Amino acid sequence: MRLLSLCLTLALCLAAAPAQAQTDTPPLDYARTLRESEMVFIPYMGMNRGPIFYTQYAQVATDSVATVGGMRRLFVNLHPTAHTLNLYNGFISRHGITDARLLPTFPATGCQPTQAIIDLLPGIPASYKPKAVGGNYPLVCGISVHFLPADEAMVRAHIAANPVITLRVNVPLCAPSSPLLNVPGINQVLVTNGALQSQPTGGVTGNSWDVLFESAKLAQTNPSLFVTADPQVGWETYVKAFTLDLAAQTATMTPAVAGSSSAICTPAPLALEHG
């Protein structure tokens, strides 16, 4: 049975490995999540730098307009209220935060013009109908609105009085209470058995296949190191901490990641909504 279990584990390694290549971005330290004034800050492990997510937004129309094809155009952008109310600077100053300035990713349907703003301009050609445009931090997204010059006052009055953008985004985060995987402890076992080599910078490297096999075997023989009732969950979290190059057969873990614990995610999505 033990041999069968190890063979199955190795098969899992081989199947999962091609999808496991990672960037050098450290994991998020959900246990240090800060929530304040419609802001949610989650630092990277071992740092006070990380992304800030915003839970409330205000729509702001641009003052200037451009003429396009004989029509006028303006943009309406979603600004975090933490910025429009001047709460942001005090927040990062009080907590010594370095903002990673990341926008949440979401499907194309996550940010859309309302039907009301579309219906407001029934005679506009289809190619000029209100449509969503991408964001530019901290603006999460916006819409472009074309109209005839004579309709500008009507359009601005509608924007001032009504939501013209809908935002529906779930950011895949983890609960602050998510269990933590002792990455340095696992690394030390794999260094001792020769699957990993410590680097002077504090990171670790090894042969990708050796790391996959030996870490999977360790999850089977010493499951308590992998925290959860199902050691496969902890093992998957551990493997994701590496940058894997299967062609070169290398596995690399950066110093910041190698010296920190990683959350075994208990999902707690953050809902971002407007309109």
C-alpha positions, 0 to 999 in steps of 0.5 A: 500500500505504501508503495502504491501511495508513493506511485500515485503521489509521483503521478500527481506530481507529474500531472500537476507540475506543468501548471505550477510555474510561479512568479517571484511575487511573494505570497500574501500574509492574510493573517496581517490583513488590515481593514479600514475606511473601505480599504483592505490591505494585505501585505506580502509575507515578510514585508509591509508592501502589498495590494490595497483593495477598495470596497466603495467607489464613486463615479467621476466624470471627466471635465474635458470632452473631446470631439469624435466623428462630430460627437462629443465624448467624455469618460466616467471613471470609478474612483475609490471613495478612500481617494475621493474623501482623502482617506488613503494618504493617512491610512498608508502613513499610519501603518507604514504601508507601501502600496503595490498599486495593483488593480483586481482582475475580473472578466470583461462583464465585471464592469459595464455601463448601465442600461439607463445610460445606454437608453438615454442616447437611443439615436447614437450609432451602435459603435458609439454606444457607452462602453466599458474601458480599462482602469488605471490605478486607483481607477478600477474601470470606467465607461466612455460616453458619446453624445451630440453637443446639444445633449451634453447638459442632459448627459452630465445631469444624468451622470450626476444623479444616477449610477452609470457603471455597474461593477461586480467583482469577486477578488479571490482572497483567503481568510485571515484565519487560514492555517499557515504552512511552515515553509522554512521547516519543510525546506530544512528537511529537504535540504537535509535529504539533499533535494534542496540546496540553501543559497547564500541569499537565503533562497533554496534551489534544486532539481525540479523533479527531485523537489516534486518527488521528495516533497510529495513523499514527505507529505505522505510520510510526515503529513503533520508538516503539511498542516491540513487533514489532507496533506495533499492540500498543504503539499500543493501550497508548498509546491506553488511557492517555487518557480519551476522550470521543467525544461531546465529541471530547476526549482527555485524559491526566493529568499522572501518566500523561503523565509516565510510561512504560506497560507493554506487558503480558506477562501474568503472572496472580497466582493467589489460592487457599484451601481 
